[in-house]
Amino acid sequence: MVQERRKSYRFEWNASAFIYDCAGEWGCPCIIKDLSRGGAKIAGVIVHNVPDEFMLRISRARGSRKCHVLWRQGDKLGVGFIEHFASVDEPSTDRTRRAPARRAYA
């Protein structure tokens, strides 16, 4: 059996995000596949275009995190956060969804 080596529990996330370089000169959309206090798995990127260190905008509420690439495989990246989530041991799973708009019929 393979032993888990991660320091923090990961949550399946599957949310859109945005990667940009630290100078703000380059950026691209991505998908966060899973997320923990110390890092994330990111998909939907051309991995050789992503710098070794970059900013990851998770959401407006969470802001951005400075990241460094731990591994690259296919269209996925494993990243570590240079600054951990400061106030909690794990990210909040309280994500609310808006109800679809109702159509009025005459």
Buried (B, 14 or more C-beta within 10 A) or exposed (E): EEEEEEEBEBBEBEEEBBBBBEEEEEEBEBBBBBBBBBBBBBBBBEBEEBBEEBBBBBEEEBEBBBBEBEEBEEEBBBBBBEEBBEEEEBBEEEEEEEEEEEEEEE
